[in-house]
């Protein structure tokens, strides 16, 4: 099926120059180059929070001090970066904490880019990527995805990684098959590859008979948009888009989205910098509203914490940050900062249809406290004569088992629900979706997850409020069929390509 099957010619990723020697570039030049590169990625990437975390690593004194100590021992800058990456990775790997283990890949990504620059390699090893390429690499990182012309990529094949990683998420958002855990030692540039991401299989230099059989499967499977169209027609659901930047909104709207079901705001709170002012936030939200061109915009308040730390907030180290101060818990712990975001969202609502969505809710009290802050901000704006939508809706993102269980109570206080299937599945199944050892458990069609969604939908219907889905399951025909059958009103898709294909079929 589209997004899981592909045929193309192998293109092998080689990192660094052939000699792997220091080019003479200085460490200061490398850090400056990498800082500028990451800031550009934060601005334009579909996953800005990933690169914010990379920037935080780059500016951590531990990295620079460790590199400098290696240089003092007589190493070249490129050798020192490699040695520092190995040393710090070893330190993180010894800590029995999923957060620090996940940071190892981020560290490797950052240090790999530093080494490339110091060894004089091209800042973009994908600049000569041919059309219809199957990119083959030992490992791929989020920064690689930002450098590729994804329009030329048929599939991604790696020997190391996880299908649920950030690379996997970006690939799925572009309907690009991604297979990992493959022995790539026998693959050469130009080899014909048949990629079956659904079964995690890659066939190298197949026979003509095998190619023809695969092409038949590919033709049969390329009807995902048609399958989704039939589901949409059958259940009458709306199609929204997910966005992590104003650029994403523009792309989704051009593709035909009926609105934005999830606008992430974490990119405004970079891991390395200061907090954005109310005015700065307002200007971004205003542009986002205008980009929707009259369509509804659902702004999720800052979902910081877990794998998205922000250094200027002085967040304490937690043994398990995914179960700690994240989302609405963190926002309510710093009401002055939270109120600045609420005021900015309210001000933007004067320019179009805006809905505010609260992440990581577990208790009704969290929603009530948020609504009280909204009322306080409305009174302040009203006193100052600043316009806003008096009827702006406030809703809840259902992504914890607790929220599902008390959804009947939340529905009485909420204007809408949006089910975040990624986190809901992870928490219901008690399985880290980034851990390849248990990723098989992260199935949104597991009976326990379906029952949780059913509870949420029934609670929403009883109170007459809409309920949508904004997780990855919304883009999968099998999952979408089940979700719509349960009574979901809208699907918010992360892939503009999918939205565009659906709208073309409907036109």
N, C-alpha and C positions, 0 to 999 in steps of 0.2 A: 504494500500500500504506500501511497505517497507519504514521505516522512520516515519510512522504514526500509524501502528498497531503492537501490541505485546501481547503475552500471557506469563505469568510467575508467580512465587511465590513471594509474598511480602516480602521484607526485610526492617525492620524499622530502620531508623538511630536514634541512641541515642547519644547525645552529652554529654561529661563530665562523671565523675564517678557517681555512684548512690547517694552518699551522697552530692555531689557537694561542697566538702569542700577543703580548701587550703591544699596542700600536703607538704608544707614547702619549695618549690622551691622559689627562689628569683625573684624579678622583673627583675634584670639585666640578670639572666639566661634566663628568658622568652623572653626578647627582643632580646638577642643574638641568641637564638634558632629560633625565628620567622624571624629574618633578614636573617640567613643562608638559611632557608626554602624558603623564597620569592626569593632570588637570584637564587636558583636552579630552581624554577618555571619559572623565567624570561628567563633563558637559554633554557629550554626544552619545554615550553608551546606553544600551537598553538595560544595563545592570550597573548603574553608577555607584551603588554602595560597595560593589566589589573593588572598584578602583580607589574608592575612598579608604578602604582598609589597606590597600597596597601603599597608598601615600603615607598612611600612618606608620607603616613598617619602615618606609624609606626615611622618615624623619625621627625614628626612634634612636636615641643616643646609643643604645646597645649595639645596633648594626654598625654605625660609623666608628664607634670606639673599638669594636672587635676587628673591623677591617684595618683600622690604623695600627692596631697592635701587631697584625700580621705583616704590615709594611715595615714596621720598625724591626721586625725579625729578619728582614731582607727580601721579602716577597715583592713581586711586581704588583701593581694595583689589581690587575685581573686575577692573578693567583690569590691575592689577599681576599678578594670578594668571594671566590670559590671556596676558600678555606673557611671564611667566616660563615658562609651559608651552611656548610657542612656542620660546623661547630654548633651554631644556634639551632639548626634543625635537629641535631642530636639532643640538645637540651629540651626542646619542645616535645620531641618524641618520647622522652622519658617521663613526661608529666602525664599522669592518668586523667586526662581531661580532654573531651572531644573538641573543645574550643581551640586549645593549643595545638592539637593534632591537625586540625583544619588549617591553622595558620602556617603550617610547614609548606603547603603548596603555594600559598600567597608569598611566602619568603622566597621560595625557589623562583617564582615568576619575576619578582622584583630583582633579585640578584642575577638571574639569567639575562635580563635586559641590560643591567649594568655591565656585565661581562661582554655582551655583544658590542656595546658601545666602546668599551675600553680596548677590545681587540680589533676595532675598526670594521666590524661587520656592518652590513646595512641595517639601518634602524627598522627596516621592514623586509624581512626575509621572504615575504609573500609577494613582492612587487612584480615578479615575473611569473606569477601563478597562471597557468594556461586555463582555457575554457574547459568546462566539464571535467574538472580534476577531482580525484579522490585523494584528499590530503592524508598522508601516512606519516606518523610521527611516534617516537617513543612516548611522548606525553605532550598534551596541549594545555595551554593556560588561557584564562580570560583575555589577557592582552593579545594573544594570538588571534582570537576571534575578532578583536577590534581592528587588527591590522589587515585581515583578509578582505578581499572583495568576495563576499559570500554569494554573489550572483554567479560566480564562476565555479563554485564548489558543489559537487554532486554528493559527496559523503565525506565523513571523517573516520579514520581508523587509527587507533592507538594501542600500544601494548600495555600502557599503564593509565589508570584513571577510573572514574566511576560514571555510569550513565546518568546518575542523579546529581552530578557536579554542576557548577555554574556553566561550564562549557556545554554540558548536556542540555541544560535549560535553554541556553542561547541557541543551540543547534535546533532544538525542537520548535522554538519560536519562529525559526526560518524554514521549518519542514525539511531539515537536512538530516539524513540518517547518520547516526553516530554509534560506532561499535568499538568497545574497548576490551582489553584483556586478550588481544590477538598477538600471536608470534609474528612479528613483522620482519624477522631476519632474512627471510627468503624473498621478500618483495623488492622489486627494482623499479625505478622510474620508467614509466611507459607500459608496465604490465597492465593487462586488462583485469579489472576487479569486479566481481559481483558481490554487492554488499547487501546483507539481509540483517538489518538492525533488530528486527523482531525476534530472530532466533540467534542473534550474536554470532553470525557466520560471515566469513569472507572467503570467496573462492578466487584463486589466483590463476590467470591464464586458462580459463575454461575452454572446453571444446565448443565447436560450432553448435552442436546439439544442445549443450548446456546453456549456451547464450540464448538460443531461440526459446528454450523452455522458460528461462528467466524473464525474457522480454514479454512472454505471455502473462506471467505472474505480475509483472510490472504494469502491463496494460490493464489487467483486471483490478489491480490494487489502487490505481490512480484515481479512483472514484470517491476518495474521502470527501472532497467538497460536495459531490452529488449526494453522498450518504448524509452529510450534515444538512444539506438543503432539504432533504426529505424529512429529517427530524424537525427542522425549523418549521416547515410547512405543516407537518402533522400536529405539532404542539403549539404553534403560534408564538414561539419565544422570540425575544428581541436579541440582536447581536450587538454587543458593545466591545470596546477594546481596552486592553491594559496598557498603561504608559508609565515610563519612568522619567520622562522629560517632555518639554513642550514639543520638541522635534518628533517624539513618538506619537503625540496627539495628532499632529499635522499629518503624519503618515497614516494613522488609523482612520482619520476622517477622509483622507483622499481615497482610502481603500473602501469606504462605504460604511464605516461603523455608525451605528445610530446614537452613539454617545460613548463616554469613557466610564467604564464600570469600576476602574481602579486607577487613580493617579497617585503614584508613590511620591512622598515628599522628602525622603531621606537624603536625596542628593543635595538638598539645601543645607544639610547639617554634616559637612565633610569631617572625616575623622581627624584631620590635622588642623583645621582652622577654627576661627571664632564662630559664635552663633550668629545666624542671620537676624537682622533687625526686622521689626514688623513691616516696615516700608519695603525692604528687600523682598520679603516673602510675598507681600501684596502685589508687587510688580510682576513676579513670576506667575502667581495665581491668576492675575488679570490677563496675562498673555495666554495662559492655558484656557481660560474661559473663552477668550476671543478666538483661539484656535479651534474650539468646538463648533463655532459658527451656528450658535443657537441650540446645539445638542446639549444634553445634560452632562455635567462633569462631576464625578464622585471623587472628592479629595480625601485620601486617607491621612489622618494625622500621623505625626512622626512615629514610625515603627522602629525605634532605636533599641539596641540591646541584642542579646544573643550573639549572632555573628556580625552585628553592625554597631561596634562601639564608637563613641565620640569622645575624644580625649579631653576636650575643654569642659565636659560635663562632670569630670572627676568621678567617673563611674567606678565603683569598687570592684576589685577582682572577685569573681564568683566561682565556686566549684562547678556549677552547672548553669551558665548564663542563659541557656534556652529555657530554664525553669525559674529564672530570676527576674531582675528588674528590666523588663522590656515592654514595648508597646504602651498601653494606657497606664500601666503601673508606674512606669518611669515618668510619663507626662504628668500624672496627678501628684507625683512626689516633688515636682518643681512647677507649681501653679503659675508663677509669674512668666516663665518661659512659655508654658502651654497657652496662657491667655494671649500672648503675642501672636501665636499661630492662629488661634481661634479668631482674633480680631482681623487678621490679614485675610482669612478665609471669608469671614462675614463681609468685609469690604469688597472682596472680589465678587461676591454674590450679587452686587448691584449691577454687574455687567452681563449677567446671564444666569442660566439654571445651574445652581451649585448644590451639591449634597455633601455633607461632612460624614466621614465614616471612621469609627473608632476601632483600632486593632487590639487583639489579644485580650478581649473582655472575658472575665470569668465570673463576675458577680454583678447583680443588678445595681448595687451601690456605686459601682464604677461609672455606669451610664448615668445615674442620677447626679453624681457629683460633676460629671462632664456637662450635663445639661444646665446645671446651676451656674457653672462658669460661663457657658454660652449666654445665659440670661444676663449675667453680670457684664459681659462684653457688649451685649446689645444695648444695655442701659448706658454704658459709657459712650458708645458711638452715637446713640440717640442724643445724649446731652451735648455732644460736640458737633452735632449737625452733620455727621458723616453718614451718607446713605448706605443701606444694605437691604437685603431681602428679609422682611419680617417673617416670612414663612419658610426660610431655609430648613431643609430636612436634616435630621441627625439619625444615622443608622449604625448598626453593629456588624462588625466582621465576625462571623462565626467560625472560629478556628481552634477552639479548645473543647474538650469533652464537657467541661463545666458549663460553657455557654450553651451547648446543645441541650444539656439536661434541664437547664433553667430557661430555655428559650421561650416557654410560655409566659414567664414573668418578664423577660426582656422585651417580648413583642408588645406588651402593654405600654412600654416606655419608649419604643423605637419607631421610627418612620419607615425603616426598611431593613432587610437582612441581606448580607452577601456572604456566601459560604466560601471560605478559603480552603479548598480541598487539599492543598499541599500540606499545610500545618495540621489541619484537622486529621488527616490520615496518619501523619507522623505521631501525633499525640494519642490518638485513639489506639493505634497499634503499638505504642511505646517502642518505636523503631526509628532511629536517625536515618532520614532519607539520604544523607550524604555518606553513610557507612555502607560500602558495597557488600559487607557480610550479611547485613539484614535488610538490604534494599528490597528484596523480594517481598517483604512484609508490607511495604508501602504501596498498597494496592487500593485505590479509591473505590474499587468494586468489591472489596471484602465485605462480607455480610455485616460486620460490626459498623463499618463506616456508612453503609447504606442505611442501616437502622438509625444512626445518629442524624443523617440528613433528613430521613423521614420525620423524625421528631421535630426538627427545625421547621420543615415545610408545613406540617400540620399546625404548629404554633403560629406561624405567620398567617396562614389562611384563616385561622380562627379569629385573628385580630384585623384581618383585611389589609395586611401590609405586603408589599412585593418582596420576593426572595430570589436572588440571583446566585450565580457561581462565578468566581473569578480565579479559580485555580487551574492548573494544567489539564485537569480532567475535562474542562469545558471544551477543549479542542479535539478530544478523542471521541469518535462516533459511538463506540460501544458504551463508554462512560456517559456521554451526553444523552444517549437514548434512555439510559437508566435514570439519570438525574431529571430529565424532562418528564419521564413517566412518573416520577415522585411528585411532580408539581412545580418544578423550578420555572420562574418567569423569564429569566434572561441568562444568556451565556456571555461572559466577558473573555474574549480571546486575546492571547498574547502575540499572535502572528498576523501581521497585516496581510501577508500573502494568503492566508486562509480566508480572512475577511473579504479580500478582493475577489478571490475565486468564488466565494458564496454569492456575493453581490452580482457578479457577472452571470452566474447561473440563474439568478432571480430576475435579471433584467430582460 
